[in-house]
Each structure stands twice: as structure tokens, then as C-alpha cells.
Amino acid sequence: MRRALFLLVLAMLVVSGCSTNGPSAATQTPTKTADIKRSTLDIAYSAFVDQDVHHVTSKKALEAALEAARVEARAQGSKAEVQTPSFQDSDETQLGDFKAFADAVNQLALGVQVAGGQYSAERLADATVGGMIKASPDCHTQYLSGSGRQRERRSAAPTRPA
């Protein structure tokens, strides 16, 4: 009898210790987000930083992409301003930096929607990826968007003296 009572008390302690009393304080509240083609940006960022022949740093690529996103968001009617996060100067992808970058781009996109502008996630994503591309000094590579059109590319070819 003592053994049964002991096992019952022990089982009750285990059950009460393992159960929760509703949502914990760590549960995140939902936040408003805009369609920024995040998966497209993530793939482009990862491929660009990992495979660019000139080894553009993650910081340089994300800063250039964020600046291009600012320009495009303003062109679409946004008045939102975001600060540039402090990115790590690394030649490898940084997931935390990409998350901070995506959050900043999201704020710019929400700014377009709040201002009542004509928001286009495709245009914002194309401009952002184009900003990453412009961060590289390569002048011989052509990049195509998902729709098959060539992305804008500045010429970084050195000029020869006459």
C-alpha cells in the first residue's frame, strides 16, 4: 500500500511538473508584415555572398541591397525611414544579419502601403537583388530576373588611357 501511494504521489509530481498553465511569457505576438518576397531575397543573398567571384562581404551586400530597397520604396510612395542595422563584416552568410535586413525591408514595404502608394513586391525584390549585384565590381556577368528581363548593371570595367 505504501508503495502504491508513493508511486501515485510521484506520478502526480511528474505530471504537474511537465504540464504548462497556458501560454508562456515567451510566446510572440503577431506582427504586421508585408510581402517582400523574403524567400527570393534569402536565396539571392545566400547565393551571392557564397558564390560571388569577388567575395563581396555580407555587410557590403546587405547595405547595398537595403539602400536599393530604400530608393525603390520611395519611388513607390513610402515615407518610412529605417536605420541600417549593424551588419557583420564577414565573407559568409549571416542569418541574424539577413533577418535584421528583412525586417528593415519589411518596414519600408509597410511604409508604401501606409502611404497608399502602388506597392509591388516584385519591383522591391528586383531592386533589392539589383543592389546586391551592384555591390560587386564584376562587369562581365549578366543577371536575369525571374521574369527573364536583364537586371540593371553598372559598368565597372576599368578604362584604358588613350
trRosetta pair geometry for C-beta under 8 A, 3 or more apart (Angstrom, degrees):
i j d omega theta_ij theta_ji phi_ij phi_ji
1 4 5.7 -52 -148 34 33 110
1 5 6.4 30 154 -15 65 106
2 5 5.8 -58 -149 39 31 111
2 6 6.1 34 153 -21 66 108
3 6 5.6 -54 -146 37 30 114
3 7 6.4 28 155 -16 64 106
4 7 5.8 -54 -146 38 29 109
4 8 6.3 32 153 -21 63 107
5 8 5.7 -53 -147 35 31 113
5 9 6.4 29 155 -16 64 106
6 9 5.9 -56 -148 38 29 109
6 10 6.2 29 154 -18 64 110
7 10 5.5 -55 -142 40 31 114
7 11 6.1 35 156 -22 65 105
8 11 5.8 -53 -146 35 28 111
8 12 6.5 30 154 -19 62 105
9 12 5.7 -53 -149 35 31 112
9 13 6.5 32 152 -20 64 104
10 13 5.7 -53 -150 34 32 112
10 14 6.5 31 153 -18 64 105
11 14 5.7 -54 -148 36 33 112
11 15 6.3 30 155 -16 67 107
12 15 5.8 -55 -144 39 30 109
12 16 6.1 23 159 -13 65 110
13 16 6.0 -59 -141 42 27 105
13 17 6.0 25 159 -19 63 113
14 17 5.8 -61 -145 39 25 110
14 18 6.2 12 162 -10 63 114
15 18 6.2 -66 -143 42 25 102
15 19 6.2 19 163 -20 65 113
16 19 6.2 -56 -137 33 28 106
20 24 6.6 -71 -160 -58 134 94
23 27 4.6 -33 -178 -13 113 154
24 27 5.7 135 64 -27 65 89
28 31 7.9 -55 162 -17 110 98
32 110 6.5 95 117 -116 112 135
33 36 7.9 -92 176 -4 93 101
33 106 5.6 -51 -142 -152 77 130
33 110 7.8 -98 -147 -65 24 113
34 106 5.6 159 37 -152 88 70
34 109 3.6 -157 85 118 148 122
34 110 5.1 -159 -30 -64 123 67
34 112 7.8 102 -148 51 165 101
34 113 6.1 -169 -103 -17 128 136
34 119 7.3 -98 -165 -177 132 149
34 121 7.4 -172 148 -92 93 104
35 109 7.4 -146 64 173 43 151
35 121 4.3 -50 112 -84 98 151
36 41 6.7 -15 130 -12 97 141
36 102 6.7 157 85 -157 144 80
36 105 5.1 112 -159 124 150 114
36 106 5.6 -101 -27 -84 142 65
36 109 5.2 -133 -82 -33 98 154
36 121 6.0 -147 -112 -143 21 98
36 124 6.2 -81 -142 109 73 132
36 125 6.7 137 167 -72 57 89
37 40 4.0 -18 159 33 106 124
37 41 6.0 116 104 -23 81 91
37 121 5.2 138 -28 158 95 106
37 122 7.0 92 -47 -92 143 42
37 124 7.4 162 21 81 109 92
37 125 3.7 -16 59 -78 142 145
38 41 5.6 -58 -146 40 33 110
38 42 6.1 36 155 -24 68 106
38 102 5.5 53 -129 -145 104 130
39 42 5.5 -50 -144 35 33 115
39 43 6.3 32 157 -17 65 105
40 43 6.0 -56 -149 37 28 108
40 44 6.2 25 155 -16 64 110
40 125 5.2 36 91 -166 136 140
40 129 7.4 -70 144 -55 100 129
40 146 7.4 -65 -129 -44 133 135
41 44 5.7 -57 -143 40 30 110
41 45 6.0 32 158 -21 66 109
41 65 7.6 119 -153 179 107 142
41 98 8.0 158 127 -164 100 103
41 102 6.6 148 94 -98 141 95
41 105 7.2 -172 -116 55 170 171
41 125 6.0 -122 -58 -136 91 91
41 128 5.9 -17 -112 111 112 139
41 129 6.9 -138 -111 -65 64 87
42 45 5.9 -55 -145 37 26 111
42 46 6.3 22 159 -15 63 109
42 98 6.4 82 -116 173 78 141
42 102 7.7 1 -66 -74 90 133
43 46 6.0 -58 -145 39 27 108
43 47 6.1 20 161 -12 65 112
44 47 6.1 -60 -143 42 25 106
44 48 5.8 23 161 -20 64 115
44 128 8.0 122 82 109 148 93
44 129 4.6 -75 -174 -117 163 108
44 132 6.4 145 142 47 110 156
45 48 5.9 -60 -141 38 23 109
45 49 6.2 11 167 -9 64 111
45 58 8.0 56 180 -140 102 83
45 61 6.6 135 -140 132 78 130
45 62 7.2 41 -134 -82 122 83
45 65 7.3 -41 -92 -41 100 168
45 93 6.6 106 132 -126 94 109
45 98 5.8 139 115 -115 161 119
45 101 7.8 138 -103 83 153 153
45 132 6.7 -140 -98 -105 62 154
46 49 6.5 -61 -142 41 22 100
46 50 5.9 5 166 -4 62 120
46 93 5.1 3 -117 -89 69 154
47 50 6.2 -70 -139 48 22 101
47 51 5.4 -27 -180 22 64 123
48 51 6.9 -73 -119 52 13 83
48 52 5.4 28 -179 -46 60 111
48 56 7.0 -30 152 60 95 123
48 61 5.8 148 114 -141 125 144
48 132 5.1 27 159 154 174 130
48 133 7.3 -111 -123 -77 133 58
48 136 7.7 -134 -169 -39 103 128
49 52 6.7 -25 -114 7 15 111
49 56 6.7 -99 -113 82 59 83
49 57 7.6 11 -137 173 100 21
49 58 5.2 31 -128 -89 144 73
49 61 5.6 -120 -76 15 93 160
49 91 7.2 168 -179 -178 90 46
49 92 6.8 90 143 -170 120 18
49 93 5.0 137 77 -73 140 74
50 92 7.4 40 -91 -138 76 58
50 93 6.2 -30 -50 -29 97 107
52 55 6.2 178 90 -64 92 20
52 56 5.0 -10 89 15 158 95
52 136 5.3 -137 -160 -100 133 137
52 138 7.4 -143 -163 -16 94 134
53 136 8.0 87 50 -165 73 132
53 138 6.4 93 53 -83 109 131
54 136 5.0 143 45 -153 133 93
54 137 5.7 153 -125 39 163 86
54 138 5.8 -147 -21 -43 125 94
55 91 5.2 -4 -178 -145 102 125
56 60 5.2 -117 -177 83 92 122
56 61 5.2 106 124 -58 120 98
56 132 7.8 145 101 -175 152 75
56 135 5.1 99 -157 120 148 108
56 136 5.0 -95 -45 -84 133 81
57 60 4.6 92 58 8 86 101
57 61 6.9 -156 91 -4 44 87
57 89 5.4 0 173 -163 152 64
57 90 6.2 131 -159 67 95 25
57 91 5.5 -72 -108 -83 67 58
58 61 5.9 -60 -147 40 29 109
58 62 6.1 20 160 -13 67 112
58 87 6.4 -147 117 169 91 119
58 88 6.3 18 77 78 126 82
58 89 7.5 179 56 -138 82 22
58 90 5.0 3 19 67 120 81
58 91 7.2 -177 -17 -112 82 13
58 92 6.7 -26 -40 79 125 35
58 93 6.1 138 -102 -120 123 32
58 94 4.9 108 153 5 163 103
58 97 5.9 96 147 82 124 156
59 62 6.2 -62 -143 41 24 103
59 63 6.1 21 161 -17 64 111
59 87 4.1 157 -116 104 76 115
59 88 6.3 -135 -61 89 103 32
59 89 4.5 -37 0 -96 146 59
59 90 7.2 108 -21 21 93 57
59 97 7.5 -93 -85 -155 60 152
60 63 6.0 -56 -141 38 26 109
60 64 6.2 23 160 -15 62 110
60 89 7.9 60 -28 -131 81 80
60 135 5.0 143 141 -172 95 127
61 64 6.1 -61 -148 40 26 108
61 65 6.2 24 155 -18 64 112
61 132 4.7 32 -164 -138 91 90
61 135 5.1 -169 -99 67 52 161
62 65 5.6 -54 -141 40 31 112
62 66 6.1 33 158 -21 66 106
62 87 5.1 159 69 -102 137 158
62 97 5.9 -116 -47 153 169 112
62 98 7.2 -133 -101 -93 127 55
62 101 4.7 -107 -156 -89 113 141
62 132 7.9 17 -71 -98 32 95
63 66 5.8 -54 -144 36 29 110
63 67 6.4 29 156 -18 63 105
63 84 6.2 37 -124 -156 86 134
63 87 6.5 -133 -48 23 90 141
63 135 7.8 116 67 -104 80 132
64 67 5.8 -54 -148 36 31 111
64 68 6.5 31 153 -17 64 106
64 131 4.5 175 139 162 77 88
64 132 6.0 136 89 -93 111 33
64 134 5.9 -161 179 77 132 92
64 135 3.8 -160 10 -67 162 109
65 68 5.7 -55 -149 38 32 111
65 69 6.4 35 150 -21 65 105
65 101 6.8 40 88 -170 121 132
65 128 4.7 48 -170 -173 92 77
65 129 7.2 22 -124 -80 108 23
65 131 4.2 147 -104 88 37 118
65 132 4.6 14 -70 -56 107 84
65 135 7.6 -49 -35 -26 74 130
66 69 5.4 -51 -147 35 34 114
66 70 6.5 42 150 -24 64 100
66 82 7.7 -108 -171 89 115 119
66 84 6.0 132 105 -117 152 89
66 101 6.0 -118 -69 -143 109 90
66 104 5.8 5 -132 106 118 138
66 105 6.9 -121 -116 -66 72 86
66 128 7.8 33 -75 -134 29 95
66 131 7.4 -155 24 128 29 157
67 70 5.5 -46 -151 29 35 115
67 71 6.7 35 151 -18 64 102
67 131 6.0 164 66 -147 78 136
68 71 5.7 -51 -150 35 35 112
68 72 6.4 29 154 -14 66 107
68 127 4.8 -173 156 154 101 84
68 128 5.5 161 92 -104 112 35
68 130 5.8 -179 -162 80 154 86
68 131 2.7 -141 -5 -61 137 124
68 132 7.9 -93 21 -17 144 55
68 134 7.3 138 -68 29 130 129
69 72 5.8 -56 -144 42 32 107
69 73 6.0 33 157 -22 67 108
69 104 7.6 115 89 115 145 94
69 105 4.9 -80 -164 -117 161 93
69 108 5.5 129 145 64 104 163
69 124 6.2 49 -136 -169 83 89
69 127 6.4 139 -89 102 44 108
69 128 4.7 28 -69 -90 96 99
69 131 6.9 -79 -22 -1 68 153
70 73 5.8 -56 -144 37 26 110
70 74 6.4 26 156 -18 62 106
70 82 7.5 -139 -92 43 101 93
70 108 6.3 -121 -96 -115 51 142
71 74 6.0 -57 -153 36 28 110
71 75 6.5 28 150 -19 63 108
71 127 6.8 -146 77 178 96 135
72 75 5.4 -54 -148 37 35 115
72 76 6.4 26 154 -13 67 107
72 123 6.1 179 -168 137 125 93
72 124 5.3 159 118 -113 136 59
72 127 3.7 150 -55 60 143 170
72 128 7.3 -88 23 -44 144 71
73 76 5.7 -60 -148 42 32 106
73 78 3.9 -27 159 34 95 143
73 80 6.9 -61 150 56 138 99
73 108 3.9 -98 -82 172 163 109
73 109 6.7 -107 -111 -71 113 42
73 111 6.1 59 173 72 125 117
73 112 5.6 -123 -154 -52 79 108
73 124 6.7 50 -71 -117 75 111
74 77 7.8 143 -173 6 28 7
74 78 5.8 -81 -79 63 38 83
74 79 7.9 78 -118 -90 73 37
76 112 4.6 -1 111 -128 116 131
76 117 4.6 112 147 140 70 138
76 118 6.1 -119 -155 72 84 64
76 119 5.8 81 167 -103 136 49
76 120 6.7 -149 -112 24 133 80
76 123 7.0 144 -71 92 125 134
76 124 7.2 -42 -15 -68 152 99
77 112 5.4 97 68 -141 87 73
77 115 4.6 -172 140 107 99 128
77 116 6.8 -92 147 77 149 54
77 117 2.2 178 47 -86 134 126
77 118 6.9 110 -6 21 129 58
77 119 7.9 -90 47 -64 111 69
78 108 5.6 70 155 -173 170 68
78 109 7.7 -78 -81 -99 142 14
78 111 3.6 73 -152 110 106 109
78 112 4.2 -55 -62 -65 97 66
78 114 8.0 70 -126 49 75 89
78 115 5.7 -177 -108 9 36 140
78 117 6.3 -84 -44 12 57 149
79 111 6.1 -147 51 -178 47 114
79 115 5.6 131 2 -85 93 133
80 107 5.7 -163 160 147 142 84
80 108 5.5 -170 84 -116 122 44
80 110 6.8 80 -57 79 163 77
80 111 2.5 -118 -8 -85 122 145
80 112 7.8 -77 12 -28 116 53
80 114 7.4 94 -53 43 112 125
80 115 7.9 -128 -22 -29 86 116
82 104 4.4 146 145 -154 150 90
82 107 4.9 119 -78 83 128 134
82 108 6.1 -84 -3 -55 127 88
83 104 7.7 -110 68 -118 46 121
84 87 7.8 -63 163 -11 94 100
84 104 7.5 48 -116 -134 39 164
85 97 7.1 172 103 -144 129 68
85 100 3.9 85 -102 150 177 131
85 101 6.7 -114 33 -65 128 56
85 104 6.3 -135 -20 -42 104 133
87 94 7.0 145 -164 64 85 144
87 97 4.6 73 -135 -144 87 125
87 100 7.4 -165 -84 76 78 131
87 101 7.5 35 -87 -60 120 106
88 94 5.0 144 44 -89 120 163
88 97 5.8 -115 20 -58 87 135
90 94 5.8 108 50 -52 132 116
93 98 6.9 5 -175 -39 95 128
94 97 3.7 51 96 15 116 117
94 98 6.5 164 88 -17 61 82
95 98 5.6 -53 -146 35 33 111
95 99 6.4 37 154 -22 65 102
96 99 5.7 -51 -151 32 32 113
96 100 6.6 30 152 -15 64 104
97 100 5.7 -54 -150 37 34 110
97 101 6.2 37 150 -20 66 107
98 101 5.4 -53 -146 38 34 116
98 102 6.2 35 154 -20 67 104
99 102 5.8 -52 -145 37 30 110
99 103 6.4 33 153 -21 63 105
100 103 5.7 -52 -149 34 31 114
100 104 6.6 32 152 -19 63 104
101 104 5.8 -57 -153 35 31 110
101 105 6.4 28 152 -15 66 106
102 105 5.6 -52 -144 39 34 111
102 106 6.2 43 152 -25 64 104
103 106 5.5 -50 -149 33 31 118
103 107 6.7 35 151 -21 62 101
104 107 5.7 -50 -154 31 34 112
104 108 6.8 35 148 -17 63 102
105 108 5.5 -51 -153 35 37 114
105 109 6.4 37 150 -19 67 105
105 124 7.2 130 -174 162 107 120
105 128 6.5 20 -120 -101 139 146
106 109 5.6 -55 -148 37 32 112
106 110 6.3 33 153 -18 66 105
107 110 5.7 -51 -145 37 32 111
107 111 6.5 42 150 -27 61 102
108 111 5.4 -51 -156 28 33 118
108 112 7.1 36 148 -21 63 96
108 124 7.6 160 106 -146 115 129
109 112 5.7 -46 -158 26 38 112
109 113 6.8 32 148 -13 65 104
109 119 6.6 84 -164 -150 79 125
109 121 7.2 34 -135 -102 134 77
109 124 6.1 45 -92 -145 102 173
110 113 5.5 -55 -150 40 39 111
110 114 6.1 39 152 -20 71 106
111 114 5.8 -52 -140 37 30 110
111 115 6.2 25 159 -14 64 110
112 115 6.0 -63 -148 42 26 107
112 117 4.4 -80 -165 59 79 122
112 119 4.4 124 120 -93 126 99
112 124 8.0 -126 -9 -72 156 133
113 116 7.7 41 177 -70 31 26
113 117 7.5 -78 -66 47 23 79
113 119 5.4 -9 -71 -42 75 151
119 124 7.8 -10 -167 -29 78 128
120 123 3.9 58 95 12 119 110
120 124 6.5 165 92 -12 64 84
121 124 5.6 -57 -147 40 33 112
121 125 6.1 32 156 -18 68 108
122 125 5.9 -58 -146 39 27 108
122 126 6.2 26 156 -18 64 108
122 146 7.9 -109 -143 51 102 121
122 147 7.8 54 -173 -32 133 123
123 126 5.7 -54 -143 38 30 111
123 127 6.2 29 158 -18 64 107
124 127 5.9 -56 -147 37 28 109
124 128 6.2 28 154 -20 63 110
125 128 5.6 -56 -146 37 30 112
125 129 6.3 26 158 -14 66 106
126 129 6.0 -56 -145 40 28 105
126 130 6.1 33 153 -22 63 110
126 145 5.3 -2 -119 -118 112 133
126 151 6.8 -164 -171 -113 91 100
127 130 5.4 -56 -147 38 30 117
127 131 6.5 39 151 -26 63 100
128 131 5.6 -46 -154 26 32 115
128 132 7.1 34 148 -17 61 98
129 132 5.6 -48 -157 31 40 113
129 133 6.5 41 146 -20 67 104
129 143 7.7 -153 140 148 110 144
129 145 7.7 136 74 -111 139 83
129 151 7.0 -95 105 -118 102 152
130 133 5.4 -52 -148 35 36 114
130 134 6.3 37 153 -21 67 104
130 143 7.9 178 -103 84 64 136
130 151 5.0 -164 -98 -174 94 117
130 152 5.6 42 -152 51 134 90
131 134 5.7 -53 -147 35 31 111
131 135 7.0 43 150 -32 60 98
132 135 5.7 -49 -163 16 36 118
132 136 7.9 27 148 -14 61 98
133 136 6.3 -59 -170 28 41 106
133 143 5.5 -108 -113 9 148 156
133 151 6.1 100 29 115 165 141
133 153 6.7 -75 137 -105 126 83
134 153 7.5 -174 -87 -135 74 48
134 154 5.9 58 -131 14 98 111
137 156 4.5 -159 -164 148 66 155
138 141 5.0 11 141 15 130 112
138 156 6.9 75 62 50 15 130
139 153 7.5 135 -139 155 56 115
139 154 8.0 -71 -110 105 91 54
139 155 5.2 57 -142 -153 124 58
139 156 4.4 -154 -59 50 108 74
139 157 4.3 -133 93 -49 164 80
140 157 8.0 90 -54 -80 78 106
141 153 7.9 -166 84 -131 64 149
142 150 5.8 -49 -172 -136 109 111
142 151 8.0 153 -177 43 63 78
142 153 6.9 -107 -118 -22 58 155
143 150 7.2 109 75 -158 50 64
143 151 4.5 -21 88 33 102 123
143 153 7.0 138 25 -71 94 116
144 148 5.8 -13 180 -147 122 33
144 149 6.8 151 -154 76 76 22
144 150 5.9 -52 -101 -97 67 49
144 151 6.9 -168 -108 -12 14 85
145 148 6.9 -44 70 22 72 19
145 149 5.3 -3 35 59 112 75
145 150 7.7 154 -2 -138 83 2
145 151 5.7 120 -50 -65 87 89
150 153 7.5 -65 160 -7 104 108
